[in-house]
Amino acid sequence: MTHDTPVSESPWPRPPLWHDRREAGLALAAVRADLGPPALLLALPRGGVPVEAAMAEQLRLPLATWSVRKVSDPRAPEVAIGAVAPGGLCVWRNGGAALEREARARQQGWLAREVEELERRRQLFADPSPDQLQGRSLVLVDDGIATGMTVEAALRSLRLLAPATLELAVPVADREVLASLAPLADRITVLAAVPWLEAVGLWYRHFDQLSDRAVQALLAQQG
């Protein structure tokens, strides 16, 4: 597994590092200028799409989305207790309470709600079918990694499709979480691997929430 970390880890970089997701995507493209066809960029919608779109434009690569949904307790919706990916794959936060979290998510309907939203997004954004990805060189893109639950679910689900290679490219990531994801990818490119990443949005001067329509527009521009 190859690990690209262009930003020095000592001293630690301070946020914000990028104006917006597009600028971060261009920075990733500069680091991975060696990427070319037949590589396919796959973004986690919604936040990963602007990063991916900038990379695709710069590197002249095809792009698509791979929808994954975090599962959270409604009492603390910002905290992921798990994530669900295509094919019914679920991952749960590590620790002794993982089985309890999974049981509660199933019993309370939290998991079913996210599976429904996952399928809606897959259809809306025209995610590729599994057979379209088999044997391809895939690069999973997101705008940052804090807990890592959705990225882990995405990598595990994509690995089941037997791609030729599976890479991960993100602007910023929690260093410990990144280490836990390393066995799942053939190569990881991260611009800033930092300790105790509390919120991805802090690393951007502008970190707007994206609508479905905005994602569709970005995908159409590159189509």
C-alpha positions as semicolon CSV with decimal commas, in nm:
position;residue;x (nm);y (nm);z (nm)
1;M;0,000;0,000;0,000
2;T;0,139;0,339;-0,108
3;H;0,070;0,642;0,110
4;D;0,106;0,997;-0,029
5;T;0,108;1,273;0,233
6;P;0,240;1,594;0,072
7;V;0,165;1,826;0,365
8;S;0,425;1,799;0,642
9;E;0,294;1,634;0,956
10;S;0,540;1,818;1,186
11;P;0,457;2,082;1,273
12;W;0,090;2,004;1,222
13;P;-0,085;2,208;0,951
14;R;-0,343;2,455;1,080
15;P;-0,692;2,501;0,935
16;P;-0,817;2,626;0,705
17;L;-0,596;2,502;0,422
18;W;-0,825;2,549;0,122
19;H;-1,070;2,809;-0,002
20;D;-1,326;2,544;-0,095
21;R;-1,363;2,184;-0,207
22;R;-1,270;2,270;-0,566
23;E;-0,934;2,412;-0,460
24;A;-0,868;2,099;-0,255
25;G;-0,955;1,884;-0,555
26;L;-0,710;2,073;-0,775
27;A;-0,442;2,021;-0,510
28;L;-0,511;1,648;-0,507
29;A;-0,493;1,640;-0,886
30;A;-0,152;1,808;-0,876
31;V;-0,022;1,540;-0,641
32;R;-0,170;1,259;-0,852
33;A;-0,081;1,397;-1,194
34;D;0,021;1,041;-1,285
35;L;-0,342;0,926;-1,280
36;G;-0,493;0,863;-1,619
37;P;-0,730;0,634;-1,803
38;P;-0,857;0,375;-1,736
39;A;-0,884;0,504;-1,376
40;L;-1,237;0,597;-1,266
41;L;-1,303;0,854;-0,993
42;L;-1,583;0,764;-0,751
43;A;-1,701;1,034;-0,510
44;L;-1,901;0,997;-0,193
45;P;-2,198;1,230;-0,241
46;R;-2,258;1,491;-0,159
47;G;-1,937;1,649;-0,025
48;G;-1,690;1,446;-0,226
49;V;-1,837;1,546;-0,563
50;P;-1,686;1,899;-0,593
51;V;-1,345;1,756;-0,500
52;E;-1,386;1,481;-0,757
53;A;-1,513;1,719;-1,027
54;A;-1,201;1,936;-0,995
55;M;-0,978;1,628;-1,016
56;A;-1,167;1,495;-1,318
57;E;-1,139;1,828;-1,498
58;Q;-0,766;1,858;-1,434
59;L;-0,677;1,494;-1,504
60;R;-0,933;1,434;-1,781
61;L;-1,075;1,133;-1,604
62;P;-1,428;0,992;-1,598
63;L;-1,620;1,030;-1,274
64;A;-1,921;0,885;-1,098
65;T;-2,064;0,859;-0,748
66;W;-2,075;0,575;-0,498
67;S;-2,346;0,649;-0,245
68;V;-2,297;0,546;0,117
69;R;-2,500;0,652;0,420
70;K;-2,397;0,695;0,780
71;V;-2,623;0,555;1,051
72;S;-2,667;0,773;1,357
73;D;-2,868;0,791;1,674
74;P;-3,133;1,066;1,626
75;R;-3,035;1,201;1,967
76;A;-2,687;1,277;1,829
77;P;-2,730;1,290;1,449
78;E;-2,384;1,436;1,387
79;V;-2,212;1,126;1,528
80;A;-2,194;0,815;1,309
81;I;-2,249;0,485;1,490
82;G;-2,224;0,295;1,164
83;A;-2,264;0,315;0,789
84;V;-2,439;0,123;0,513
85;A;-2,313;0,074;0,157
86;P;-2,453;-0,084;-0,161
87;G;-2,509;-0,455;-0,147
88;G;-2,636;-0,441;0,210
89;L;-2,288;-0,403;0,358
90;C;-2,290;-0,246;0,705
91;V;-2,005;-0,141;0,932
92;W;-2,038;-0,034;1,294
93;R;-1,820;0,173;1,521
94;N;-1,561;-0,047;1,688
95;G;-1,577;-0,129;2,054
96;G;-1,773;-0,344;2,293
97;A;-2,096;-0,158;2,217
98;A;-2,088;-0,228;1,841
99;L;-2,339;-0,515;1,860
100;E;-2,567;-0,308;2,080
101;R;-2,549;-0,016;1,835
102;E;-2,633;-0,244;1,544
103;A;-2,926;-0,400;1,730
104;R;-3,069;-0,060;1,824
105;A;-3,030;0,074;1,471
106;R;-3,222;-0,222;1,331
107;Q;-3,490;-0,226;1,602
108;Q;-3,552;0,148;1,597
109;G;-3,561;0,172;1,217
110;W;-3,252;0,395;1,189
111;L;-3,084;0,148;0,955
112;A;-3,391;0,100;0,736
113;R;-3,426;0,478;0,699
114;E;-3,069;0,514;0,575
115;V;-3,097;0,217;0,339
116;E;-3,399;0,385;0,182
117;E;-3,207;0,713;0,143
118;L;-2,909;0,525;0,002
119;E;-3,121;0,371;-0,273
120;R;-3,278;0,709;-0,352
121;R;-2,935;0,864;-0,401
122;R;-2,804;0,574;-0,607
123;Q;-3,087;0,622;-0,852
124;L;-3,076;1,001;-0,847
125;F;-2,702;1,025;-0,911
126;A;-2,694;0,722;-1,143
127;D;-2,434;0,532;-0,944
128;P;-2,268;0,262;-1,158
129;S;-2,380;-0,095;-1,121
130;P;-2,139;-0,347;-0,966
131;D;-2,064;-0,514;-1,301
132;Q;-1,947;-0,178;-1,441
133;L;-1,678;-0,156;-1,173
134;Q;-1,542;-0,509;-1,177
135;G;-1,181;-0,515;-1,297
136;R;-1,158;-0,133;-1,308
137;S;-0,897;0,091;-1,144
138;L;-1,103;0,287;-0,890
139;V;-1,017;0,600;-0,691
140;L;-1,257;0,679;-0,406
141;V;-1,277;1,054;-0,333
142;D;-1,423;1,245;-0,039
143;D;-1,378;1,595;0,108
144;G;-1,230;1,464;0,434
145;I;-1,233;1,186;0,690
146;A;-1,323;1,237;1,056
147;T;-1,477;0,916;1,195
148;G;-1,414;0,718;0,877
149;M;-1,735;0,518;0,894
150;T;-1,872;0,602;0,549
151;V;-1,532;0,574;0,381
152;E;-1,475;0,235;0,542
153;A;-1,814;0,113;0,423
154;A;-1,744;0,243;0,072
155;L;-1,400;0,080;0,051
156;R;-1,527;-0,253;0,181
157;S;-1,820;-0,257;-0,060
158;L;-1,599;-0,165;-0,356
159;R;-1,339;-0,426;-0,265
160;L;-1,610;-0,693;-0,290
161;L;-1,652;-0,600;-0,659
162;A;-1,298;-0,720;-0,740
163;P;-1,156;-0,398;-0,890
164;A;-0,814;-0,406;-1,054
165;T;-0,694;-0,150;-0,797
166;L;-0,868;0,050;-0,526
167;E;-0,730;0,385;-0,412
168;L;-0,845;0,652;-0,168
169;A;-0,785;1,025;-0,224
170;V;-0,889;1,290;0,030
171;P;-0,769;1,641;0,118
172;V;-0,767;1,592;0,497
173;A;-0,805;1,300;0,734
174;D;-0,769;1,207;1,097
175;R;-0,431;1,034;1,123
176;E;-0,544;0,743;1,342
177;V;-0,856;0,679;1,136
178;L;-0,645;0,688;0,821
179;A;-0,417;0,420;0,963
180;S;-0,718;0,196;1,029
181;L;-0,830;0,236;0,666
182;A;-0,488;0,162;0,518
183;P;-0,541;-0,215;0,481
184;L;-0,851;-0,153;0,269
185;A;-0,681;0,048;-0,008
186;D;-0,392;-0,018;-0,245
187;R;-0,288;0,346;-0,226
188;I;-0,393;0,644;-0,016
189;T;-0,335;1,007;-0,112
190;V;-0,402;1,263;0,161
191;L;-0,290;1,625;0,160
192;A;-0,304;1,665;0,538
193;A;-0,308;1,378;0,788
194;V;-0,374;1,544;1,123
195;P;-0,442;1,435;1,481
196;W;-0,784;1,469;1,643
197;L;-0,975;1,593;1,341
198;E;-1,303;1,713;1,492
199;A;-1,475;1,859;1,186
200;V;-1,383;1,840;0,818
201;G;-1,544;2,179;0,750
202;L;-1,286;2,360;0,961
203;W;-1,026;2,294;0,693
204;Y;-1,216;2,495;0,432
205;R;-1,292;2,867;0,428
206;H;-1,614;2,792;0,244
207;F;-1,784;2,462;0,325
208;D;-2,141;2,496;0,202
209;Q;-2,393;2,215;0,226
210;L;-2,465;2,081;-0,122
211;S;-2,811;2,009;-0,258
212;D;-2,898;1,714;-0,478
213;R;-2,941;1,957;-0,768
214;A;-2,591;2,099;-0,716
215;V;-2,443;1,749;-0,723
216;Q;-2,633;1,665;-1,041
217;A;-2,509;1,986;-1,202
218;L;-2,146;1,907;-1,120
219;L;-2,181;1,557;-1,259
220;A;-2,348;1,687;-1,577
221;Q;-2,067;1,939;-1,637
222;Q;-1,816;1,656;-1,648
223;G;-2,038;1,418;-1,843
